[in-house]
Amino acid sequence: MIMSGFGRRLTYKQLIVNIWLNIWFYFFNKNYIEYLS
């Protein structure tokens, strides 16, 4: 309840960070798998 307003304010920033991390991990894992095989 206290975090609701705080969370709403950070939603956009967290969304951008989550998308960026997902893309980074996707390429990192792809390159790592290609390196192992």
mmCIF entry with sequence, helices, sheets and N, C-alpha, C, O atoms, coordinates in Angstrom:
data_MODEL
# 
_entry.id   MODEL 
# 
_entity.id                         1 
_entity.type                       polymer 
_entity.pdbx_number_of_molecules   1 
# 
_entity_poly.entity_id                      1 
_entity_poly.type                           'polypeptide(L)' 
_entity_poly.nstd_linkage                   no 
_entity_poly.nstd_monomer                   no 
_entity_poly.pdbx_seq_one_letter_code       MIMSGFGRRLTYKQLIVNIWLNIWFYFFNKNYIEYLS 
_entity_poly.pdbx_seq_one_letter_code_can   MIMSGFGRRLTYKQLIVNIWLNIWFYFFNKNYIEYLS 
_entity_poly.pdbx_strand_id                 A 
# 
loop_
_entity_poly_seq.entity_id 
_entity_poly_seq.num 
_entity_poly_seq.mon_id 
_entity_poly_seq.hetero 
1 1  MET n 
1 2  ILE n 
1 3  MET n 
1 4  SER n 
1 5  GLY n 
1 6  PHE n 
1 7  GLY n 
1 8  ARG n 
1 9  ARG n 
1 10 LEU n 
1 11 THR n 
1 12 TYR n 
1 13 LYS n 
1 14 GLN n 
1 15 LEU n 
1 16 ILE n 
1 17 VAL n 
1 18 ASN n 
1 19 ILE n 
1 20 TRP n 
1 21 LEU n 
1 22 ASN n 
1 23 ILE n 
1 24 TRP n 
1 25 PHE n 
1 26 TYR n 
1 27 PHE n 
1 28 PHE n 
1 29 ASN n 
1 30 LYS n 
1 31 ASN n 
1 32 TYR n 
1 33 ILE n 
1 34 GLU n 
1 35 TYR n 
1 36 LEU n 
1 37 SER n 
# 
_struct_asym.id          A 
_struct_asym.entity_id   1 
# 
_struct_conf.conf_type_id            HELX_P 
_struct_conf.id                      HELX_P1 
_struct_conf.pdbx_PDB_helix_id       AA1 
_struct_conf.beg_label_comp_id       MET 
_struct_conf.beg_label_asym_id       A 
_struct_conf.beg_label_seq_id        3 
_struct_conf.pdbx_beg_PDB_ins_code   ? 
_struct_conf.end_label_comp_id       LEU 
_struct_conf.end_label_asym_id       A 
_struct_conf.end_label_seq_id        36 
_struct_conf.pdbx_end_PDB_ins_code   ? 
_struct_conf.beg_auth_comp_id        MET 
_struct_conf.beg_auth_asym_id        A 
_struct_conf.beg_auth_seq_id         3 
_struct_conf.end_auth_comp_id        LEU 
_struct_conf.end_auth_asym_id        A 
_struct_conf.end_auth_seq_id         36 
_struct_conf.pdbx_PDB_helix_class    1 
_struct_conf.details                 ? 
_struct_conf.pdbx_PDB_helix_length   34 
# 
_struct_conf_type.id          HELX_P 
_struct_conf_type.criteria    ? 
_struct_conf_type.reference   ? 
# 
loop_
_atom_site.group_PDB 
_atom_site.id 
_atom_site.type_symbol 
_atom_site.label_atom_id 
_atom_site.label_alt_id 
_atom_site.label_comp_id 
_atom_site.label_asym_id 
_atom_site.label_entity_id 
_atom_site.label_seq_id 
_atom_site.pdbx_PDB_ins_code 
_atom_site.Cartn_x 
_atom_site.Cartn_y 
_atom_site.Cartn_z 
_atom_site.occupancy 
_atom_site.B_iso_or_equiv 
_atom_site.pdbx_formal_charge 
_atom_site.auth_seq_id 
_atom_site.auth_comp_id 
_atom_site.auth_asym_id 
_atom_site.auth_atom_id 
_atom_site.pdbx_PDB_model_num 
ATOM 1   N N  . MET A 1 1  ? 0.833  -1.197  0.000   1.00 0.00 ? 1  MET A N  1 
ATOM 2   C CA . MET A 1 1  ? 0.000  0.000   0.000   1.00 0.00 ? 1  MET A CA 1 
ATOM 3   C C  . MET A 1 1  ? 0.872  1.253   0.000   1.00 0.00 ? 1  MET A C  1 
ATOM 4   O O  . MET A 1 1  ? 0.606  2.210   -0.727  1.00 0.00 ? 1  MET A O  1 
ATOM 5   N N  . ILE A 1 2  ? 1.904  1.232   0.816   1.00 0.00 ? 2  ILE A N  1 
ATOM 6   C CA . ILE A 1 2  ? 2.824  2.370   0.834   1.00 0.00 ? 2  ILE A CA 1 
ATOM 7   C C  . ILE A 1 2  ? 3.647  2.386   -0.457  1.00 0.00 ? 2  ILE A C  1 
ATOM 8   O O  . ILE A 1 2  ? 4.022  3.449   -0.952  1.00 0.00 ? 2  ILE A O  1 
ATOM 9   N N  . MET A 1 3  ? 3.920  1.194   -0.993  1.00 0.00 ? 3  MET A N  1 
ATOM 10  C CA . MET A 1 3  ? 4.763  1.087   -2.177  1.00 0.00 ? 3  MET A CA 1 
ATOM 11  C C  . MET A 1 3  ? 3.996  1.334   -3.478  1.00 0.00 ? 3  MET A C  1 
ATOM 12  O O  . MET A 1 3  ? 4.610  1.446   -4.539  1.00 0.00 ? 3  MET A O  1 
ATOM 13  N N  . SER A 1 4  ? 2.661  1.422   -3.413  1.00 0.00 ? 4  SER A N  1 
ATOM 14  C CA . SER A 1 4  ? 1.862  1.516   -4.637  1.00 0.00 ? 4  SER A CA 1 
ATOM 15  C C  . SER A 1 4  ? 2.224  2.761   -5.451  1.00 0.00 ? 4  SER A C  1 
ATOM 16  O O  . SER A 1 4  ? 2.493  2.656   -6.648  1.00 0.00 ? 4  SER A O  1 
ATOM 17  N N  . GLY A 1 5  ? 2.235  3.923   -4.824  1.00 0.00 ? 5  GLY A N  1 
ATOM 18  C CA . GLY A 1 5  ? 2.585  5.145   -5.533  1.00 0.00 ? 5  GLY A CA 1 
ATOM 19  C C  . GLY A 1 5  ? 4.040  5.130   -5.964  1.00 0.00 ? 5  GLY A C  1 
ATOM 20  O O  . GLY A 1 5  ? 4.381  5.584   -7.056  1.00 0.00 ? 5  GLY A O  1 
ATOM 21  N N  . PHE A 1 6  ? 4.901  4.601   -5.089  1.00 0.00 ? 6  PHE A N  1 
ATOM 22  C CA . PHE A 1 6  ? 6.328  4.510   -5.398  1.00 0.00 ? 6  PHE A CA 1 
ATOM 23  C C  . PHE A 1 6  ? 6.550  3.562   -6.573  1.00 0.00 ? 6  PHE A C  1 
ATOM 24  O O  . PHE A 1 6  ? 7.352  3.850   -7.461  1.00 0.00 ? 6  PHE A O  1 
ATOM 25  N N  . GLY A 1 7  ? 5.842  2.437   -6.580  1.00 0.00 ? 7  GLY A N  1 
ATOM 26  C CA . GLY A 1 7  ? 5.973  1.459   -7.660  1.00 0.00 ? 7  GLY A CA 1 
ATOM 27  C C  . GLY A 1 7  ? 5.454  2.000   -8.976  1.00 0.00 ? 7  GLY A C  1 
ATOM 28  O O  . GLY A 1 7  ? 6.034  1.742   -10.031 1.00 0.00 ? 7  GLY A O  1 
ATOM 29  N N  . ARG A 1 8  ? 4.346  2.761   -8.920  1.00 0.00 ? 8  ARG A N  1 
ATOM 30  C CA . ARG A 1 8  ? 3.783  3.302   -10.150 1.00 0.00 ? 8  ARG A CA 1 
ATOM 31  C C  . ARG A 1 8  ? 4.766  4.277   -10.794 1.00 0.00 ? 8  ARG A C  1 
ATOM 32  O O  . ARG A 1 8  ? 4.840  4.368   -12.019 1.00 0.00 ? 8  ARG A O  1 
ATOM 33  N N  . ARG A 1 9  ? 5.514  4.998   -9.976  1.00 0.00 ? 9  ARG A N  1 
ATOM 34  C CA . ARG A 1 9  ? 6.444  5.976   -10.506 1.00 0.00 ? 9  ARG A CA 1 
ATOM 35  C C  . ARG A 1 9  ? 7.635  5.291   -11.169 1.00 0.00 ? 9  ARG A C  1 
ATOM 36  O O  . ARG A 1 9  ? 8.219  5.838   -12.104 1.00 0.00 ? 9  ARG A O  1 
ATOM 37  N N  . LEU A 1 10 ? 8.003  4.092   -10.692 1.00 0.00 ? 10 LEU A N  1 
ATOM 38  C CA . LEU A 1 10 ? 9.179  3.404   -11.228 1.00 0.00 ? 10 LEU A CA 1 
ATOM 39  C C  . LEU A 1 10 ? 8.839  2.393   -12.317 1.00 0.00 ? 10 LEU A C  1 
ATOM 40  O O  . LEU A 1 10 ? 9.733  1.772   -12.892 1.00 0.00 ? 10 LEU A O  1 
ATOM 41  N N  . THR A 1 11 ? 7.553  2.226   -12.601 1.00 0.00 ? 11 THR A N  1 
ATOM 42  C CA . THR A 1 11 ? 7.149  1.178   -13.540 1.00 0.00 ? 11 THR A CA 1 
ATOM 43  C C  . THR A 1 11 ? 7.837  1.340   -14.896 1.00 0.00 ? 11 THR A C  1 
ATOM 44  O O  . THR A 1 11 ? 8.364  0.369   -15.438 1.00 0.00 ? 11 THR A O  1 
ATOM 45  N N  . TYR A 1 12 ? 7.840  2.554   -15.449 1.00 0.00 ? 12 TYR A N  1 
ATOM 46  C CA . TYR A 1 12 ? 8.409  2.775   -16.782 1.00 0.00 ? 12 TYR A CA 1 
ATOM 47  C C  . TYR A 1 12 ? 9.906  2.489   -16.782 1.00 0.00 ? 12 TYR A C  1 
ATOM 48  O O  . TYR A 1 12 ? 10.418 1.844   -17.697 1.00 0.00 ? 12 TYR A O  1 
ATOM 49  N N  . LYS A 1 13 ? 10.607 2.968   -15.755 1.00 0.00 ? 13 LYS A N  1 
ATOM 50  C CA . LYS A 1 13 ? 12.054 2.742   -15.667 1.00 0.00 ? 13 LYS A CA 1 
ATOM 51  C C  . LYS A 1 13 ? 12.353 1.258   -15.521 1.00 0.00 ? 13 LYS A C  1 
ATOM 52  O O  . LYS A 1 13 ? 13.269 0.743   -16.161 1.00 0.00 ? 13 LYS A O  1 
ATOM 53  N N  . GLN A 1 14 ? 11.586 0.566   -14.683 1.00 0.00 ? 14 GLN A N  1 
ATOM 54  C CA . GLN A 1 14 ? 11.803 -0.868  -14.494 1.00 0.00 ? 14 GLN A CA 1 
ATOM 55  C C  . GLN A 1 14 ? 11.528 -1.626  -15.777 1.00 0.00 ? 14 GLN A C  1 
ATOM 56  O O  . GLN A 1 14 ? 12.212 -2.605  -16.077 1.00 0.00 ? 14 GLN A O  1 
ATOM 57  N N  . LEU A 1 15 ? 10.526 -1.187  -16.546 1.00 0.00 ? 15 LEU A N  1 
ATOM 58  C CA . LEU A 1 15 ? 10.196 -1.845  -17.809 1.00 0.00 ? 15 LEU A CA 1 
ATOM 59  C C  . LEU A 1 15 ? 11.369 -1.746  -18.778 1.00 0.00 ? 15 LEU A C  1 
ATOM 60  O O  . LEU A 1 15 ? 11.746 -2.738  -19.401 1.00 0.00 ? 15 LEU A O  1 
ATOM 61  N N  . ILE A 1 16 ? 11.946 -0.559  -18.906 1.00 0.00 ? 16 ILE A N  1 
ATOM 62  C CA . ILE A 1 16 ? 13.089 -0.364  -19.799 1.00 0.00 ? 16 ILE A CA 1 
ATOM 63  C C  . ILE A 1 16 ? 14.269 -1.216  -19.353 1.00 0.00 ? 16 ILE A C  1 
ATOM 64  O O  . ILE A 1 16 ? 14.924 -1.852  -20.179 1.00 0.00 ? 16 ILE A O  1 
ATOM 65  N N  . VAL A 1 17 ? 14.545 -1.234  -18.044 1.00 0.00 ? 17 VAL A N  1 
ATOM 66  C CA . VAL A 1 17 ? 15.668 -2.021  -17.520 1.00 0.00 ? 17 VAL A CA 1 
ATOM 67  C C  . VAL A 1 17 ? 15.438 -3.504  -17.758 1.00 0.00 ? 17 VAL A C  1 
ATOM 68  O O  . VAL A 1 17 ? 16.361 -4.221  -18.143 1.00 0.00 ? 17 VAL A O  1 
ATOM 69  N N  . ASN A 1 18 ? 14.206 -3.973  -17.530 1.00 0.00 ? 18 ASN A N  1 
ATOM 70  C CA . ASN A 1 18 ? 13.913 -5.392  -17.724 1.00 0.00 ? 18 ASN A CA 1 
ATOM 71  C C  . ASN A 1 18 ? 14.072 -5.800  -19.178 1.00 0.00 ? 18 ASN A C  1 
ATOM 72  O O  . ASN A 1 18 ? 14.624 -6.862  -19.465 1.00 0.00 ? 18 ASN A O  1 
ATOM 73  N N  . ILE A 1 19 ? 13.594 -4.965  -20.103 1.00 0.00 ? 19 ILE A N  1 
ATOM 74  C CA . ILE A 1 19 ? 13.728 -5.276  -21.530 1.00 0.00 ? 19 ILE A CA 1 
ATOM 75  C C  . ILE A 1 19 ? 15.208 -5.307  -21.913 1.00 0.00 ? 19 ILE A C  1 
ATOM 76  O O  . ILE A 1 19 ? 15.643 -6.199  -22.642 1.00 0.00 ? 19 ILE A O  1 
ATOM 77  N N  . TRP A 1 20 ? 15.987 -4.326  -21.419 1.00 0.00 ? 20 TRP A N  1 
ATOM 78  C CA . TRP A 1 20 ? 17.414 -4.256  -21.753 1.00 0.00 ? 20 TRP A CA 1 
ATOM 79  C C  . TRP A 1 20 ? 18.146 -5.478  -21.226 1.00 0.00 ? 20 TRP A C  1 
ATOM 80  O O  . TRP A 1 20 ? 18.992 -6.042  -21.920 1.00 0.00 ? 20 TRP A O  1 
ATOM 81  N N  . LEU A 1 21 ? 17.823 -5.899  -19.982 1.00 0.00 ? 21 LEU A N  1 
ATOM 82  C CA . LEU A 1 21 ? 18.473 -7.080  -19.410 1.00 0.00 ? 21 LEU A CA 1 
ATOM 83  C C  . LEU A 1 21 ? 18.081 -8.337  -20.167 1.00 0.00 ? 21 LEU A C  1 
ATOM 84  O O  . LEU A 1 21 ? 18.917 -9.215  -20.379 1.00 0.00 ? 21 LEU A O  1 
ATOM 85  N N  . ASN A 1 22 ? 16.812 -8.438  -20.582 1.00 0.00 ? 22 ASN A N  1 
ATOM 86  C CA . ASN A 1 22 ? 16.373 -9.621  -21.327 1.00 0.00 ? 22 ASN A CA 1 
ATOM 87  C C  . ASN A 1 22 ? 17.115 -9.735  -22.649 1.00 0.00 ? 22 ASN A C  1 
ATOM 88  O O  . ASN A 1 22 ? 17.536 -10.826 -23.035 1.00 0.00 ? 22 ASN A O  1 
ATOM 89  N N  . ILE A 1 23 ? 17.279 -8.612  -23.348 1.00 0.00 ? 23 ILE A N  1 
ATOM 90  C CA . ILE A 1 23 ? 18.012 -8.625  -24.617 1.00 0.00 ? 23 ILE A CA 1 
ATOM 91  C C  . ILE A 1 23 ? 19.469 -8.986  -24.372 1.00 0.00 ? 23 ILE A C  1 
ATOM 92  O O  . ILE A 1 23 ? 20.047 -9.768  -25.126 1.00 0.00 ? 23 ILE A O  1 
ATOM 93  N N  . TRP A 1 24 ? 20.074 -8.419  -23.317 1.00 0.00 ? 24 TRP A N  1 
ATOM 94  C CA . TRP A 1 24 ? 21.487 -8.680  -23.020 1.00 0.00 ? 24 TRP A CA 1 
ATOM 95  C C  . TRP A 1 24 ? 21.707 -10.147 -22.690 1.00 0.00 ? 24 TRP A C  1 
ATOM 96  O O  . TRP A 1 24 ? 22.641 -10.769 -23.195 1.00 0.00 ? 24 TRP A O  1 
ATOM 97  N N  . PHE A 1 25 ? 20.835 -10.705 -21.834 1.00 0.00 ? 25 PHE A N  1 
ATOM 98  C CA . PHE A 1 25 ? 20.986 -12.117 -21.472 1.00 0.00 ? 25 PHE A CA 1 
ATOM 99  C C  . PHE A 1 25 ? 20.739 -13.021 -22.674 1.00 0.00 ? 25 PHE A C  1 
ATOM 100 O O  . PHE A 1 25 ? 21.377 -14.066 -22.804 1.00 0.00 ? 25 PHE A O  1 
ATOM 101 N N  . TYR A 1 26 ? 19.816 -12.627 -23.558 1.00 0.00 ? 26 TYR A N  1 
ATOM 102 C CA . TYR A 1 26 ? 19.533 -13.429 -24.747 1.00 0.00 ? 26 TYR A CA 1 
ATOM 103 C C  . TYR A 1 26 ? 20.784 -13.537 -25.620 1.00 0.00 ? 26 TYR A C  1 
ATOM 104 O O  . TYR A 1 26 ? 21.161 -14.637 -26.025 1.00 0.00 ? 26 TYR A O  1 
ATOM 105 N N  . PHE A 1 27 ? 21.429 -12.407 -25.913 1.00 0.00 ? 27 PHE A N  1 
ATOM 106 C CA . PHE A 1 27 ? 22.625 -12.432 -26.752 1.00 0.00 ? 27 PHE A CA 1 
ATOM 107 C C  . PHE A 1 27 ? 23.789 -13.092 -26.033 1.00 0.00 ? 27 PHE A C  1 
ATOM 108 O O  . PHE A 1 27 ? 24.585 -13.795 -26.655 1.00 0.00 ? 27 PHE A O  1 
ATOM 109 N N  . PHE A 1 28 ? 23.895 -12.871 -24.720 1.00 0.00 ? 28 PHE A N  1 
ATOM 110 C CA . PHE A 1 28 ? 24.979 -13.478 -23.946 1.00 0.00 ? 28 PHE A CA 1 
ATOM 111 C C  . PHE A 1 28 ? 24.853 -14.997 -23.966 1.00 0.00 ? 28 PHE A C  1 
ATOM 112 O O  . PHE A 1 28 ? 25.839 -15.699 -24.192 1.00 0.00 ? 28 PHE A O  1 
ATOM 113 N N  . ASN A 1 29 ? 23.653 -15.507 -23.733 1.00 0.00 ? 29 ASN A N  1 
ATOM 114 C CA . ASN A 1 29 ? 23.447 -16.953 -23.727 1.00 0.00 ? 29 ASN A CA 1 
ATOM 115 C C  . ASN A 1 29 ? 23.657 -17.541 -25.115 1.00 0.00 ? 29 ASN A C  1 
ATOM 116 O O  . ASN A 1 29 ? 24.217 -18.630 -25.247 1.00 0.00 ? 29 ASN A O  1 
ATOM 117 N N  . LYS A 1 30 ? 23.212 -16.833 -26.154 1.00 0.00 ? 30 LYS A N  1 
ATOM 118 C CA . LYS A 1 30 ? 23.363 -17.325 -27.524 1.00 0.00 ? 30 LYS A CA 1 
ATOM 119 C C  . LYS A 1 30 ? 24.846 -17.426 -27.879 1.00 0.00 ? 30 LYS A C  1 
ATOM 120 O O  . LYS A 1 30 ? 25.285 -18.433 -28.436 1.00 0.00 ? 30 LYS A O  1 
ATOM 121 N N  . ASN A 1 31 ? 25.612 -16.396 -27.561 1.00 0.00 ? 31 ASN A N  1 
ATOM 122 C CA . ASN A 1 31 ? 27.047 -16.413 -27.863 1.00 0.00 ? 31 ASN A CA 1 
ATOM 123 C C  . ASN A 1 31 ? 27.759 -17.464 -27.032 1.00 0.00 ? 31 ASN A C  1 
ATOM 124 O O  . ASN A 1 31 ? 28.692 -18.107 -27.512 1.00 0.00 ? 31 ASN A O  1 
ATOM 125 N N  . TYR A 1 32 ? 27.326 -17.646 -25.786 1.00 0.00 ? 32 TYR A N  1 
ATOM 126 C CA . TYR A 1 32 ? 27.967 -18.618 -24.903 1.00 0.00 ? 32 TYR A CA 1 
ATOM 127 C C  . TYR A 1 32 ? 27.720 -20.035 -25.395 1.00 0.00 ? 32 TYR A C  1 
ATOM 128 O O  . TYR A 1 32 ? 28.617 -20.876 -25.357 1.00 0.00 ? 32 TYR A O  1 
ATOM 129 N N  . ILE A 1 33 ? 26.497 -20.299 -25.860 1.00 0.00 ? 33 ILE A N  1 
ATOM 130 C CA . ILE A 1 33 ? 26.172 -21.635 -26.379 1.00 0.00 ? 33 ILE A CA 1 
ATOM 131 C C  . ILE A 1 33 ? 26.956 -21.895 -27.672 1.00 0.00 ? 33 ILE A C  1 
ATOM 132 O O  . ILE A 1 33 ? 27.455 -23.001 -27.879 1.00 0.00 ? 33 ILE A O  1 
ATOM 133 N N  . GLU A 1 34 ? 27.065 -20.893 -28.529 1.00 0.00 ? 34 GLU A N  1 
ATOM 134 C CA . GLU A 1 34 ? 27.823 -21.069 -29.773 1.00 0.00 ? 34 GLU A CA 1 
ATOM 135 C C  . GLU A 1 34 ? 29.300 -21.286 -29.462 1.00 0.00 ? 34 GLU A C  1 
ATOM 136 O O  . GLU A 1 34 ? 29.985 -22.023 -30.171 1.00 0.00 ? 34 GLU A O  1 
ATOM 137 N N  . TYR A 1 35 ? 29.789 -20.646 -28.404 1.00 0.00 ? 35 TYR A N  1 
ATOM 138 C CA . TYR A 1 35 ? 31.192 -20.799 -28.025 1.00 0.00 ? 35 TYR A CA 1 
ATOM 139 C C  . TYR A 1 35 ? 31.460 -22.212 -27.508 1.00 0.00 ? 35 TYR A C  1 
ATOM 140 O O  . TYR A 1 35 ? 32.532 -22.768 -27.748 1.00 0.00 ? 35 TYR A O  1 
ATOM 141 N N  . LEU A 1 36 ? 30.492 -22.793 -26.800 1.00 0.00 ? 36 LEU A N  1 
ATOM 142 C CA . LEU A 1 36 ? 30.677 -24.136 -26.241 1.00 0.00 ? 36 LEU A CA 1 
ATOM 143 C C  . LEU A 1 36 ? 30.572 -25.220 -27.304 1.00 0.00 ? 36 LEU A C  1 
ATOM 144 O O  . LEU A 1 36 ? 31.223 -26.260 -27.199 1.00 0.00 ? 36 LEU A O  1 
ATOM 145 N N  . SER A 1 37 ? 29.759 -24.984 -28.323 1.00 0.00 ? 37 SER A N  1 
ATOM 146 C CA . SER A 1 37 ? 29.515 -26.061 -29.290 1.00 0.00 ? 37 SER A CA 1 
ATOM 147 C C  . SER A 1 37 ? 30.558 -26.094 -30.403 1.00 0.00 ? 37 SER A C  1 
ATOM 148 O O  . SER A 1 37 ? 30.488 -26.943 -31.291 1.00 0.00 ? 37 SER A O  1 
# 
